[in-house]
Amino acid sequence: MLNKNKVLILTALAIIIVFLVAAWDGQQRQKRFEQEELPQILAKRKQAALQLREALIQQQTPEIQALIKQNDSFQLDSIPYDTSIGVFVFYKQFWLNKYPVERQMQDHIELAKISFQNAKVDSQWAQIEAKIAKRFDAEFVDKIQIEIKRQLISESKAEGQGFLELPDYKLIKTVPEEEFEALWQQIDEQIAANRSQAAQKQLDRDWNSYRRRLNSKGKNLLDQRGKTAFISFATGQSKTLQSGALSIDWPSSTSSYHAAALSSFVEEIEVQQYQGNSLYTGAQPYANCFGRGLSCGYRSNCSEIRVRAPYESDVIVSIKDRWDEVVDHAYISAGGSYTFRLPNGSYQPFFYYGKSWHPYKKMPSKACNNLKGGFLQNTLTGKDGLQYLSNQILTYTLRLQRNGNFSTRPSSFSEAF
């Protein structure tokens, strides 16, 4: 009986020793991992993340690149785009322990969006995950991933980007990765929906239209200002996105496009671009609205209206008939002259003076809703009375000062066209 007791005691001692050795070995393995391997892993990960961040910046539009250069703390996005532990970048040490979910993490964590098209980085992190999995049981690895995601979402909430609700840690521990992935998919779709507002689309259309009519210098000035200067966003009601046991209240956003501000800025650019611009004598800039005008050719029963422009200004002459319709018009450069040949009848001339011709300037017109083209400087409009012509020549020598060969009456562009 004594021998049997000794055997039991020795067996128990051996079992205790084995457990103690196993526990000590486990602690040593964790300690070596934390002190030796983890810092190296994190250093490599940090370097890879910085490289990826630079690559992401290069993929952005010029205006976003300019914002990033002006503000070092500018974040492209602060919401996770994938559920893998591989999308997280750690600065400082992350001490792995048995109760990560129940403890508030002390170490700083920074999130970086990582493109999974980068096979090299993806492969590197897969190896890191494999090393962790070899040293700790699967349940512990799941806890690590959940805690990292919980902390990152908490930081995102502080930045106003959304908040992942984790009401029951025991429940969350058993959530499949597929539910995380489905939730991130919904978040991406909501972000895309917010960014595809009608205001943003209208801004893009107008922006491209303005750029097409600017020269290279004007395009550079417009790009330097950037689209963000002409659109603002306001947070609307939150929309709950749901995936299994997970949910997130994601705010919708409404955008306001400041069209008048963009138009005004483009006009400032065009004043510089079209400074001193002029058309040739005889040009008909409003032909899309009024056609090429009446022509009498070389037949009889025709009259002429001859106009000489002042030396100080270009002028556009419009000819209206007795029914107040524009039957002909022509651009005359400063000091130039032009002759209108018209069938005999009653006509009234109008004179629109100015300098620096802007081909895209919108002009008010009763007869044409889309009349474009006007002077930027020294504009003035005048008119003469209705004249009946029968095989006659009517001559106007225009001067901007008084005492010309006729006395003009004040008018307006909308009356002339």
C-alpha positions as CSV (number, residue, x, y, z in Angstrom):
1,M,0.0,0.0,0.0
2,L,2.9,2.3,0.9
3,N,4.5,1.6,-2.5
4,K,1.3,2.3,-4.3
5,N,1.0,5.7,-2.5
6,K,4.5,6.6,-3.4
7,V,3.8,5.8,-7.0
8,L,0.7,8.1,-6.9
9,I,2.6,10.9,-5.2
10,L,5.4,10.6,-7.7
11,T,3.0,10.5,-10.6
12,A,1.2,13.6,-9.3
13,L,4.5,15.4,-8.8
14,A,5.5,14.5,-12.4
15,I,2.2,15.8,-13.7
16,I,2.6,19.0,-11.8
17,I,6.2,19.4,-13.0
18,V,5.1,18.9,-16.6
19,F,2.3,21.5,-16.2
20,L,4.7,23.9,-14.6
21,V,7.3,23.4,-17.3
22,A,4.7,23.8,-20.0
23,A,3.3,26.9,-18.4
24,W,6.9,28.3,-18.0
25,D,7.7,27.4,-21.6
26,G,4.5,29.1,-22.8
27,Q,5.3,32.2,-20.9
28,Q,8.9,32.2,-22.2
29,R,7.6,31.8,-25.8
30,Q,5.2,34.7,-25.4
31,K,7.9,36.8,-23.7
32,R,10.3,36.0,-26.6
33,F,7.6,36.8,-29.1
34,E,6.7,40.1,-27.4
35,Q,10.3,41.2,-26.9
36,E,12.1,39.9,-29.9
37,E,9.9,39.2,-32.8
38,L,6.9,41.5,-32.4
39,P,8.9,44.7,-32.6
40,Q,10.5,43.5,-35.8
41,I,7.1,42.6,-37.3
42,L,5.7,46.0,-36.4
43,A,8.7,47.8,-37.8
44,K,8.3,46.0,-41.1
45,R,4.6,46.6,-41.1
46,K,5.1,50.3,-40.5
47,Q,7.5,50.6,-43.4
48,A,5.1,48.8,-45.7
49,A,2.3,51.0,-44.6
50,L,4.2,54.2,-45.2
51,Q,5.1,53.0,-48.7
52,L,1.4,52.1,-49.4
53,R,0.2,55.5,-48.0
54,E,2.5,57.2,-50.5
55,A,1.2,55.1,-53.3
56,L,-2.4,55.9,-52.3
57,I,-1.6,59.6,-52.3
58,Q,-0.1,59.3,-55.8
59,Q,-3.5,57.8,-57.0
60,Q,-5.5,60.8,-55.7
61,T,-6.6,63.8,-57.8
62,P,-4.4,66.9,-57.9
63,E,-6.6,68.8,-55.4
64,I,-6.5,66.0,-52.8
65,Q,-2.7,65.7,-53.3
66,A,-2.4,69.5,-52.6
67,L,-4.5,69.1,-49.4
68,I,-2.3,66.3,-48.2
69,K,0.9,68.3,-48.9
70,Q,-0.6,71.3,-47.0
71,N,-1.6,69.3,-44.0
72,D,0.6,66.4,-42.8
73,S,-2.2,65.1,-40.6
74,F,-4.7,64.8,-43.5
75,Q,-6.2,61.3,-43.6
76,L,-7.4,59.7,-46.7
77,D,-9.9,57.6,-44.8
78,S,-10.2,56.4,-41.2
79,I,-12.6,53.6,-41.6
80,P,-11.5,49.9,-42.1
81,Y,-12.0,48.6,-45.6
82,D,-11.4,45.0,-44.9
83,T,-11.8,42.7,-41.9
84,S,-8.3,41.1,-42.0
85,I,-5.9,42.0,-39.2
86,G,-3.6,42.9,-42.1
87,V,-5.2,46.3,-42.7
88,F,-4.1,47.6,-39.4
89,V,-0.8,49.3,-38.8
90,F,0.7,49.5,-35.3
91,Y,3.0,52.1,-33.8
92,K,4.6,51.2,-30.5
93,Q,4.2,47.8,-29.0
94,F,0.9,45.9,-28.8
95,W,1.2,43.6,-25.7
96,L,-0.6,40.4,-26.4
97,N,-2.3,39.0,-23.3
98,K,-5.1,36.7,-22.4
99,Y,-7.8,39.4,-21.9
100,P,-7.6,42.0,-24.7
101,V,-11.4,42.4,-25.0
102,E,-11.8,43.2,-21.3
103,R,-9.0,45.8,-21.2
104,Q,-8.7,49.3,-22.7
105,M,-5.7,49.2,-25.0
106,Q,-2.9,51.7,-24.0
107,D,-0.9,51.6,-27.2
108,H,-1.5,54.0,-30.1
109,I,-3.0,52.4,-33.2
110,E,-3.1,54.0,-36.6
111,L,-5.2,52.7,-39.4
112,A,-4.1,52.6,-43.0
113,K,-6.2,51.6,-46.0
114,I,-4.2,48.9,-47.8
115,S,-4.8,47.8,-51.3
116,F,-5.1,44.0,-51.5
117,Q,-3.9,44.2,-55.1
118,N,-0.5,44.6,-53.5
119,A,0.3,40.9,-53.3
120,K,3.7,41.4,-51.6
121,V,2.4,43.2,-48.6
122,D,-0.6,40.8,-48.3
123,S,1.7,37.8,-48.4
124,Q,4.0,39.4,-45.7
125,W,1.1,39.9,-43.3
126,A,-0.3,36.4,-44.0
127,Q,3.0,35.0,-42.7
128,I,2.8,37.3,-39.6
129,E,-0.7,35.9,-38.8
130,A,0.6,32.4,-39.2
131,K,3.3,33.0,-36.7
132,I,0.8,34.4,-34.2
133,A,-1.6,31.5,-34.8
134,K,1.2,28.9,-34.1
135,R,1.9,30.4,-30.6
136,F,-1.6,30.9,-29.4
137,D,-4.9,29.1,-29.7
138,A,-7.5,30.0,-32.3
139,E,-9.9,31.6,-29.7
140,F,-7.1,33.9,-28.5
141,V,-6.3,35.0,-32.1
142,D,-10.0,35.8,-32.6
143,K,-10.0,37.9,-29.4
144,I,-7.0,39.8,-30.7
145,Q,-8.7,40.6,-34.0
146,I,-11.9,41.6,-32.3
147,E,-10.2,43.9,-29.9
148,I,-8.1,45.6,-32.6
149,K,-11.3,46.2,-34.7
150,R,-13.1,47.5,-31.6
151,Q,-10.4,49.9,-30.8
152,L,-10.1,51.1,-34.4
153,I,-13.8,51.7,-34.7
154,S,-13.8,53.6,-31.4
155,E,-11.1,55.9,-32.8
156,S,-13.2,56.3,-35.9
157,K,-16.1,57.4,-33.8
158,A,-13.9,60.1,-32.2
159,E,-13.1,61.4,-35.7
160,G,-16.8,61.6,-36.6
161,Q,-16.6,58.8,-39.2
162,G,-19.1,56.3,-37.8
163,F,-19.2,53.9,-34.9
164,L,-19.5,50.2,-34.9
165,E,-21.8,49.1,-32.1
166,L,-20.5,46.1,-30.0
167,P,-23.2,45.7,-27.3
168,D,-22.2,42.2,-26.2
169,Y,-18.6,41.1,-26.1
170,K,-19.5,37.4,-25.6
171,L,-21.7,37.5,-28.7
172,I,-19.1,39.4,-30.7
173,K,-16.4,36.8,-29.9
174,T,-18.4,34.3,-32.0
175,V,-19.2,36.6,-35.0
176,P,-18.0,35.1,-38.3
177,E,-15.5,37.1,-40.4
178,E,-18.0,37.1,-43.2
179,E,-20.3,39.4,-41.3
180,F,-17.5,41.9,-40.9
181,E,-16.8,41.7,-44.6
182,A,-20.5,42.2,-45.5
183,L,-20.7,45.2,-43.2
184,W,-17.6,46.9,-44.8
185,Q,-19.2,46.2,-48.2
186,Q,-22.3,48.2,-47.1
187,I,-20.1,51.0,-45.8
188,D,-18.3,51.3,-49.1
189,E,-21.6,51.4,-50.9
190,Q,-22.9,54.1,-48.6
191,I,-19.7,56.2,-49.1
192,A,-20.1,55.9,-52.9
193,A,-23.8,56.9,-52.6
194,N,-22.9,60.0,-50.6
195,R,-20.3,61.0,-53.1
196,S,-22.6,60.5,-56.1
197,Q,-25.0,63.3,-55.1
198,A,-26.5,65.4,-57.9
199,A,-24.6,68.4,-56.8
200,Q,-21.2,66.6,-57.2
201,K,-22.2,65.5,-60.7
202,Q,-23.3,69.0,-61.7
203,L,-20.0,70.4,-60.4
204,D,-18.1,67.8,-62.4
205,R,-20.0,68.7,-65.6
206,D,-19.5,72.4,-65.2
207,W,-15.9,72.0,-64.2
208,N,-15.1,70.0,-67.4
209,S,-17.1,72.5,-69.5
210,Y,-15.2,75.5,-68.1
211,R,-11.8,73.7,-68.5
212,R,-12.5,73.1,-72.2
213,R,-12.8,76.8,-72.9
214,L,-9.7,77.9,-70.9
215,N,-6.2,78.0,-72.3
216,S,-3.4,76.1,-70.5
217,K,-2.7,79.0,-68.1
218,G,-6.4,79.3,-67.2
219,K,-6.6,75.5,-66.6
220,N,-3.7,75.7,-64.2
221,L,-5.3,78.5,-62.3
222,L,-8.6,76.6,-62.1
223,D,-6.8,73.3,-60.9
224,Q,-4.9,75.2,-58.3
225,R,-8.1,76.4,-56.7
226,G,-9.6,72.9,-56.8
227,K,-13.2,71.5,-56.8
228,T,-13.3,71.4,-53.0
229,A,-13.5,75.2,-52.9
230,F,-16.9,75.1,-54.7
231,I,-18.8,72.3,-52.9
232,S,-19.7,71.8,-49.2
233,F,-21.1,68.8,-47.4
234,A,-23.6,68.6,-44.6
235,T,-24.3,65.5,-42.5
236,G,-27.8,64.3,-42.7
237,Q,-29.8,61.6,-40.9
238,S,-27.9,58.4,-40.0
239,K,-28.6,55.2,-41.8
240,T,-28.3,51.9,-39.9
241,L,-26.2,49.3,-41.8
242,Q,-26.8,45.8,-40.6
243,S,-24.9,42.5,-41.0
244,G,-25.8,39.7,-38.7
245,A,-25.1,40.7,-35.1
246,L,-23.2,43.8,-36.2
247,S,-24.6,47.2,-37.0
248,I,-23.3,50.7,-37.7
249,D,-25.0,54.1,-37.8
250,W,-23.5,55.7,-40.9
251,P,-24.4,59.4,-41.6
252,S,-25.7,60.3,-45.0
253,S,-24.4,63.5,-46.4
254,T,-25.8,66.2,-48.6
255,S,-23.7,68.3,-50.9
256,S,-24.2,71.9,-52.0
257,Y,-22.6,73.1,-55.2
258,H,-21.7,76.8,-55.3
259,A,-22.2,77.3,-59.0
260,A,-22.2,81.1,-58.8
261,A,-18.9,81.2,-57.0
262,L,-17.3,78.9,-59.6
263,S,-18.8,80.9,-62.5
264,S,-17.4,84.1,-60.9
265,F,-14.0,82.6,-60.5
266,V,-13.9,81.4,-64.1
267,E,-14.9,84.9,-65.2
268,E,-11.9,86.3,-63.3
269,I,-9.6,83.9,-65.1
270,E,-11.2,84.7,-68.5
271,V,-10.7,88.4,-68.0
272,Q,-7.0,87.7,-67.9
273,Q,-7.2,85.2,-70.7
274,Y,-9.2,87.3,-73.1
275,Q,-7.6,90.7,-72.3
276,G,-7.2,92.5,-75.7
277,N,-9.0,89.7,-77.6
278,S,-10.8,90.8,-80.8
279,L,-12.6,89.2,-83.8
280,Y,-12.1,90.1,-87.5
281,T,-14.3,92.6,-89.2
282,G,-17.3,90.9,-90.8
283,A,-17.4,88.0,-88.2
284,Q,-20.9,87.0,-87.1
285,P,-20.6,85.7,-83.5
286,Y,-24.3,85.3,-83.0
287,A,-25.0,83.4,-86.2
288,N,-26.2,80.4,-84.2
289,C,-29.1,82.5,-83.0
290,F,-29.8,84.9,-85.9
291,G,-28.3,83.1,-88.9
292,R,-26.0,84.7,-91.5
293,G,-28.4,87.6,-92.3
294,L,-30.2,88.9,-95.4
295,S,-28.3,89.1,-98.7
296,C,-29.3,91.2,-101.6
297,G,-26.5,90.0,-103.9
298,Y,-26.1,92.0,-107.1
299,R,-29.8,92.4,-107.9
300,S,-31.6,95.7,-108.0
301,N,-34.0,97.0,-105.3
302,C,-31.2,96.9,-102.7
303,S,-29.9,99.4,-100.3
304,E,-26.7,99.6,-98.2
305,I,-25.8,100.5,-94.6
306,R,-22.1,101.4,-94.3
307,V,-20.6,101.6,-90.8
308,R,-17.1,102.7,-89.8
309,A,-16.1,101.7,-86.2
310,P,-14.4,104.2,-83.9
311,Y,-10.7,104.0,-83.5
312,E,-11.0,103.5,-79.7
313,S,-13.4,100.5,-79.7
314,D,-14.6,97.5,-81.5
315,V,-18.4,97.4,-82.2
316,I,-21.0,94.9,-83.2
317,V,-23.8,96.3,-85.3
318,S,-27.2,94.6,-85.4
319,I,-29.9,95.5,-88.0
320,K,-33.5,95.0,-87.1
321,D,-36.5,95.2,-89.4
322,R,-39.8,97.0,-88.7
323,W,-41.1,93.9,-86.8
324,D,-38.2,94.2,-84.3
325,E,-36.4,91.0,-85.6
326,V,-32.6,90.9,-86.1
327,V,-32.1,90.4,-89.8
328,D,-28.3,90.9,-89.9
329,H,-25.3,91.6,-87.7
330,A,-21.5,91.9,-88.0
331,Y,-18.4,92.5,-85.8
332,I,-16.3,95.5,-86.8
333,S,-12.8,95.9,-85.3
334,A,-11.6,99.3,-84.1
335,G,-11.2,101.6,-87.1
336,G,-12.6,99.1,-89.6
337,S,-15.7,99.4,-91.8
338,Y,-18.4,97.1,-93.0
339,T,-21.2,97.3,-95.5
340,F,-24.6,95.6,-95.1
341,R,-26.5,95.0,-98.4
342,L,-30.2,94.7,-97.7
343,P,-33.5,94.5,-99.7
344,N,-35.3,97.8,-99.7
345,G,-37.3,98.3,-96.6
346,S,-37.3,99.8,-93.1
347,Y,-34.4,99.0,-90.8
348,Q,-33.1,100.2,-87.4
349,P,-29.4,99.9,-86.5
350,F,-28.0,99.2,-83.0
351,F,-24.4,99.6,-81.9
352,Y,-22.8,97.5,-79.2
353,Y,-19.3,98.9,-78.3
354,G,-16.5,97.4,-76.2
355,K,-13.1,95.9,-75.8
356,S,-11.6,92.4,-75.0
357,W,-14.0,90.0,-76.7
358,H,-15.1,87.0,-74.5
359,P,-16.6,84.3,-76.7
360,Y,-18.4,82.4,-73.8
361,K,-19.8,85.4,-71.9
362,K,-23.6,84.9,-71.5
363,M,-25.6,87.8,-72.8
364,P,-29.3,88.7,-72.2
365,S,-31.5,88.4,-75.2
366,K,-35.3,88.3,-75.8
367,A,-34.9,86.4,-79.0
368,C,-32.2,83.8,-78.0
369,N,-32.0,81.9,-74.8
370,N,-28.4,80.8,-75.2
371,L,-26.6,83.9,-76.6
372,K,-22.9,83.8,-75.8
373,G,-20.2,86.3,-76.6
374,G,-19.6,89.8,-75.2
375,F,-17.1,92.5,-74.4
376,L,-15.4,92.6,-71.0
377,Q,-14.5,96.2,-70.9
378,N,-15.8,99.7,-71.8
379,T,-19.2,98.4,-73.0
380,L,-21.8,100.8,-74.4
381,T,-24.9,100.3,-76.5
382,G,-26.6,102.9,-78.7
383,K,-29.2,103.0,-81.5
384,D,-30.5,105.1,-84.3
385,G,-34.2,105.4,-85.3
386,L,-36.1,103.3,-87.8
387,Q,-35.0,104.3,-91.4
388,Y,-36.8,103.5,-94.6
389,L,-34.4,102.8,-97.4
390,S,-35.1,102.6,-101.2
391,N,-32.0,102.1,-103.4
392,Q,-30.1,104.3,-100.9
393,I,-26.8,104.2,-99.0
394,L,-26.9,105.0,-95.3
395,T,-23.5,105.8,-93.8
396,Y,-22.5,105.9,-90.1
397,T,-19.1,107.0,-88.9
398,L,-19.1,106.1,-85.2
399,R,-17.3,108.0,-82.5
400,L,-17.4,107.5,-78.8
401,Q,-17.6,111.3,-78.2
402,R,-20.3,113.6,-79.2
403,N,-20.5,115.6,-82.4
404,G,-20.3,112.6,-84.8
405,N,-22.3,112.6,-88.0
406,F,-25.4,111.5,-86.1
407,S,-26.8,111.6,-82.6
408,T,-27.3,108.1,-81.1
409,R,-29.8,107.3,-78.5
410,P,-29.0,105.2,-75.5
411,S,-30.0,101.5,-75.7
412,S,-29.3,98.2,-74.1
413,F,-27.9,94.9,-75.3
414,S,-31.2,93.1,-74.7
415,E,-33.0,95.7,-76.9
416,A,-30.3,95.4,-79.6
417,F,-30.5,91.6,-79.8
